[in-house]
Structures are given as C-alpha cells and as structure tokens.
Amino acid sequence: MVPEALYYSKDHEWLRVEGVDVTLGITDYAQNALGDIVYLEFPETGRELKAGEELGTVESVKAVSEIYAPVSGKVLEVNNSLTADPDRSAVVNQDPYGDGWLVKIRMSNPEEVKNLLDAKGYRSFLEEAAD
C-alpha cells in the first residue's frame, strides 16, 4: 500500500505535508520488512534536524533500524502514545499511515520536499529494489 497524497524517502519514511509542517512515519513496506515492532525511540521535541540525519530508531523482533529525517526542521511533536505502553508500538504495524505516525516537523527548507519521491516514484523504487 502506497497512498497517493504522501511523499516518500528511499529510506522508507513517508511525509504528509501541510504547509511548512510535516507528519512523518515509516512506510507499510518498512513495517512489513521489520516485522512486529516492539520499541520506538524518538528525538526530543524542539530538536533541530538536518535532512538525512538520524532522528530515532525502530526496534522489531527482527532488527533495530534507524529512522532518518527526510527534511530539515524542528521537531514539533512526537507520537508519545506509541511509547507510553510497549503494546502500543504495534500500532505502527497496524496503521503506519494513520495512528502509527512518528513525529511532526516544521520544515526549515520546504524546497527539500522536491528531493523526495511521489507515490508513483516510490512504487517504482520498490519494484527496482525487488529485481
């Protein structure tokens, strides 16, 4: 599943853009590859991020994987509901594009979105990676 209205990174993060603010999560492909997610680590609210910088980690029964900031900006909010109860981490597996969002960022350079893939581009990227 690759929703049309989002942007995607080659690191399998998605972005929903609302003006200069974005909501970020991991893609359905990523959560499926990781398996059952058991722990999430997020940046502090207010932290300044640069595009490409590690912003947190996702720990699953299979592996620990880094999450990277696809755009530069300031962390506005983290989805604390996912870390308050270890069982809530599974929401990322169940609803990666909805309640399983990870962080909200206010972009410092909205032009960076142009470096990301649209849904069609991300689907092509996944097909090429599968070959």
C-alpha positions in Angstrom: 0.0 0.0 0.0 1.4 3.4 -1.1 -1.0 6.2 -0.5 -1.0 8.9 -3.3 -1.0 12.1 -1.3 2.3 11.5 0.5 6.0 11.9 -0.2 8.5 9.1 0.3 12.2 8.7 1.0 14.4 5.9 -0.2 14.9 5.0 3.5 11.2 4.1 3.6 9.8 7.1 5.5 6.7 8.9 4.4 5.7 12.5 4.8 2.3 14.2 4.8 2.9 17.9 4.0 0.6 20.6 5.5 2.1 24.0 4.7 5.5 24.0 6.3 4.6 21.3 8.8 5.0 17.6 8.0 3.9 14.4 9.7 6.4 11.6 9.3 6.2 7.8 9.7 7.6 4.6 8.2 6.0 3.1 5.2 3.9 -0.1 5.0 6.8 -1.7 3.2 9.2 -0.8 6.1 6.9 -2.0 8.9 6.3 -5.3 7.0 10.0 -5.8 6.4 10.8 -5.1 10.1 8.1 -7.4 11.5 6.5 -6.9 14.9 7.6 -3.5 16.3 8.4 -3.7 20.0 10.1 -0.4 20.8 10.5 3.1 19.4 12.9 5.9 20.2 12.1 9.5 19.2 14.0 12.8 19.3 13.3 15.5 21.9 10.6 18.0 21.0 12.3 21.2 19.8 15.3 19.4 18.4 16.6 20.8 15.1 17.2 18.2 12.4 19.1 18.3 9.2 17.8 16.2 6.2 19.5 12.8 6.2 20.2 12.9 10.0 19.1 10.1 12.2 16.1 11.1 14.3 15.3 7.9 16.1 15.1 4.1 16.0 12.5 1.4 15.5 13.2 -1.9 17.2 11.4 -5.0 16.0 11.6 -8.7 16.7 13.9 -9.0 13.7 16.2 -5.9 13.9 16.9 -2.4 15.0 16.5 0.2 12.2 17.3 3.9 12.2 14.8 6.5 11.1 16.2 9.4 9.1 14.8 12.9 8.7 13.8 13.3 5.0 13.7 17.1 5.5 15.4 19.7 7.8 13.5 21.3 10.5 12.4 21.5 14.2 10.6 18.6 15.9 7.2 19.9 16.9 5.7 16.8 18.3 6.4 13.1 18.8 3.7 10.4 19.0 4.1 9.6 22.7 1.1 7.3 22.6 3.3 4.8 20.9 5.9 4.8 23.6 3.7 5.2 26.7 2.7 1.5 26.6 5.0 -1.1 24.9 2.0 -2.8 23.4 1.1 0.5 21.5 4.3 0.2 19.4 2.3 -2.4 17.4 0.1 0.4 16.0 2.9 1.2 13.6 2.4 -2.2 12.1 -1.4 -2.0 12.1 -1.8 1.6 10.8 1.5 3.0 9.6 -0.1 5.9 7.6 -2.6 6.9 10.4 -2.3 6.4 14.1 1.2 4.9 13.7 2.8 8.3 12.7 6.0 9.0 14.5 7.0 12.7 14.6 5.8 16.1 13.3 8.4 18.5 12.0 8.3 22.2 11.0 10.4 22.4 7.9 13.2 25.0 7.8 13.6 24.5 4.0 10.3 23.3 2.3 12.2 23.0 -1.0 13.7 19.8 0.3 10.4 18.0 -0.4 11.3 18.2 -4.0 14.1 15.7 -3.3 11.6 13.1 -2.2 9.5 10.6 -4.3 5.8 10.8 -5.0 3.7 7.6 -4.7 4.4 6.6 -8.3 8.2 7.1 -7.9 8.2 5.2 -4.6 6.4 2.2 -6.2 8.9 2.2 -9.0 11.7 2.3 -6.4 10.3 -0.7 -4.6 9.9 -2.6 -7.9 13.5 -1.9 -8.8 14.7 -3.0 -5.4 12.8 -6.3 -5.7 14.5 -7.1 -9.0 
